[in-house]
Amino acid sequence: MRAVQVLRHMGMVFVDLVDGKVIQLDHEKWWDEYVMVNFPEHYAFYPSQDQIHSIVNEGLVCHGPFAGWDRE
C-alpha cells in the first residue's frame, strides 16, 4: 500500500495497527462521506472527492490525522 511505504520512508514505525492493517477507502465513492462523518468541523481543510481522485491517480498520498509518538 502506497501510504504505508510513504510513512515508513518518513521514518514512521507501525507498532500497533487495528487488525494489523491500514484501512484504505474507496476514494471514488466514500471520501466526502468519510470526512463529513469523522471530521465535519474540518471538512474545508481536506481535499474534495475530485481532488482525492486526482491525488490517488497521480500516485501521491494524502494522509489525514493519525496517532503518533516518539519512543524512548
ABEGO torsion letter per residue (X at the ends): XAAAAAAAAAGBBBABBBGGBBBBBBAAAAAAAAAAAABAAAAAABBBAAAAAAAAAAGBBBBBBBBBBBBX
